[in-house]
């Protein structure tokens, strides 16, 4: 994990572009999973009560916030050092 963090660029614009690309990839993967589930189980299996959907959304938001806090904490500790680049 620390090697991956050290490999990240310091340029905010590059980091933003990387984040956008990863979010698009994640959205695409979610859509693929939904399509596969629809194909395998049909439309009826997709329907969940609203409270279960909200619970899953809250769980995902908490995980995302925890990951962001961890990344911020790691970034604060390594802000004085420059990331190594591999060639």
Secondary structure as GFF3:
##gff-version 3
##sequence-region A 1 87
A	DSSP	alpha_helix	2	6	.	.	.	ID=ss1
A	DSSP	alpha_helix	12	41	.	.	.	ID=ss2
A	DSSP	three_ten_helix	44	46	.	.	.	ID=ss3
A	DSSP	alpha_helix	50	77	.	.	.	ID=ss4
###
